[in-house]
């Protein structure tokens, strides 16, 4: 078995549980539609590594604005889209982008805290 790509997590580093949800429009009882968030499938919760993303803007400055960008790494899934959101420790995160690693064993999600409730 070959070495993992540089920066790829060791399985033991996937210590956090994150849940994926998808938007769904349902009847609001008044003839309109209401947005609801539903589990993406029968197994929406996965193990992941969650860390604040290093960037040009310090995390403290992002936090003052109410949004921090996070890097969430998990085993490969091909179905994740930016329409989904993820929930970690009760906090909601908007998915900004999904990046597979070079060997396609893992996927890294860029997500922003303060997502749609």
Secondary structure by P-SEA (a helix, b strand, c coil): cccccccccccccccbbbbbbbbbbccccccbbbbbbcccccccbbbbbbbcccccccaaaaaaacbbbbbbbccccccccccbbbbcccbbbbbccccccccccbbbbbccccccc
